[in-house]
Amino acid sequence: MPLLRNGHLVTDNPWIRLDDDNAATTQTVDAGQQDAPVLVSLRRFLELQAQATHNVSGVYLSPEDDVQLLADHLHRIQLIVISFPTYTDGRGYSQARMLREHFHFAGELRASGDVRPDQILFMARAGIDVFEFAEDPDEQQITQILSRFQVNYQPSYALPVAG
């Protein structure tokens, strides 16, 4: 799936996502961390942190997940993927703002799911800095959207810039 990172579409995504129903052993998680970074659900992340034997550095959030559960672990997380199951579900915007403003998360925040080009500026204003599209977006449309506004009147995060 293509990613929009720093105003450019890229296909490089080294992260391996381990689903909860995947019967991955602890060796799989450890081996994945050596070869490529591993991404797990919030529930699985908290379970692995409680065992204190695994170094998973990516978390996948569902809309119903409580980001406050990550507060004590954010210093060891590189990537948080926020799920947008439908474009009308705005809970991911709130999760992103809380992570950036209240918990000062400085790692990568990625939107995934039903991400549409016309939403990326709003998502960026909430603190999301990478966007994962289910299908290849129209690059010309992305460029037009990213170059449409140069200044915001309300405070927010830096908008991506088309290059």
N, C-alpha and C positions, 0 to 999 in steps of 0.2 A: 504494500500500500504506500502511495506517495506521501511524503511529509513536506510541509511548508515550514522551513526553518530559516530565520533571518531574511525573509523575503524571497527565498529561492526554493523551488521544488527539488527535493532530493529523494533518492530511493534507498540510501544507506540507513539501515536500522539494525544495529547489532543486537538489540535486546531480544531475549528468549522469554516468551510468556508461558508460565506454567499454570494451567487452569487448576482449580480446586479439585475437579474430578479426576485429574491426572494422578495416577498412583505413583508419582515420582518419589523415589527414595531420597534419603538425605544425601546419598552419594550423587544423585542426579543434580540436586541443588548445588552441592559443592563443586562438581565437575563443570556445571554450567557457569558458575562464577569464575572459574579459571579460563574457560574458552570464550565466553561471552557473558555480558551482564544479564542477570535474571530479574524478571518482573513477576510478582505474585499479587494475589488479592490482599486486601487489608487484613482479613481474617487469618490467612496463611502467614502473612508477614508477622503478625503479632504472636502467632504460635511459634514461629521459628525464633523470634527474638526472646521469647520466654525460655526456650531451650538453650539460648546463648551459645549455640555451636555453629550457627550459619551466618554468613555475611551477605544477605540479600540486599541489593541497593536500589531496587525499583518496586513501586507499589501501584497497583491498579485499583482505582476507587470506583465503586458503583454509586449511583445517585443517592442511595439511602445510607451510605457509609458516613460515620461521624469522624470528621478530620481531626477532632480534638484528641482522638486516640493515638495520633501520630506525633503529638507535640514533643514527647520526650525522645523521639527517634529521628527527628528531621535532620540532625547533624550527620547521620550516616546514610541518608537517602539521596541518590543522584537524580532520580526521575520519578515523577508522580504522573500517572496517566489518569485523566478524569473522563469518565464515560458519559457520553451524551446519547442515550438510547434512541431518542427522537429529538428533532430540532425544537420542539415545543417544551422540552424538559429543561428548565432553567436552574436546577439545583447545582449543576456543575459550575455555574458562574459564582454562586455563593461559596462553594468549596474553594475555588481558586482565590477569591478575595480573602477568605479567612486564612488560607495558607500563606499568602503574600503579606497581608497587612497585620494580622494578629500574631502569626507564628514566624514571620520573617523568613520563610522558605526561600532559599536562593538557588535551588537546583532547577532543573528543567520541569516545566508544567506543560503537559501535552493533552490536547483535546482529541478524543477518539470516539468513533461511532457515527452518528448522523451529523457530521460536520459539513456545513455548506459554506461555499465561498462568501456569501453575503453576511455571514455571522462572524468572520474572523476578526474584524475590527472591534466588535463588541467583546469577543472573547479575550482579545489582546488587552483591552482596557481593564478587564478583570484580573489580568496577570498571567494569562496563558501565553506561552511564547513559541510553542510548536503545535502544528495542526496536522492530524492524520486523517486523510480522506479515504473513504471506502473505494472510490473510483477516481481515475485520473481527472483532475479538474481542468478547465479551459485556462491555459496559461495566460492568454490575453485578458480574460476576465479577472484573473488574480492580479495581474499588473495594474489594471484599471482600478480595482478596489483598493489596492495598497497605495496608489498614488492620488487617490481622490481627496484625502484630507491630510494636511500638514500640521495643523494646530488644533488643539482641543481647548475648550473653555473651562471644562471641569478637570480636576486633577485625576490622573490615571497613570497606567504604565505606558512605557514607550510603545508606539505602534510599529509593526513591522514595515519595512520600506522595500518597495520593489527595486530590484537592481538591474 
